[in-house]
């Protein structure tokens, strides 16, 4: 088996083709959670309810997203994109928010699931607020193994 570094262009190609990754955030304690996303022009766009991951990203906007494909133990690739979290709220960011919505809409049906879901609780009376966000990629790395 040969393990090699991928170029930034190859890593971006895999990121572009992926729709689900693992977001790693830290606000005193590391937290890894799967997210649905779309990659375009140096940005990862996603959607979430306000909860642990959003609160952590607000506290420490430096995050990373990992995507991979493992065909077998000797044939796989993995990409890690490092960047900065940015909320796309209504108002001055409305155009970027609308752009994120349209990218996610084109990417896959029901793109808002599971980001719009939360564990059910009897004492909840209103839906929690949701938001669109992007991660501005600052650095990307990738590795692959071929038998």
Protein Blocks (a to p, Z undefined) as FASTA:
>chain_A
ZZddddfklmmmmmmmpmbdcddddehiacddddddddeehiacddddddfklmmmmmmm
cccddddddfbfkbccddddddddddddehjllmmmmmmmmmmmmmpghklpcklgccdd
fkbmbdcdddddddddfbdcdddddZZ
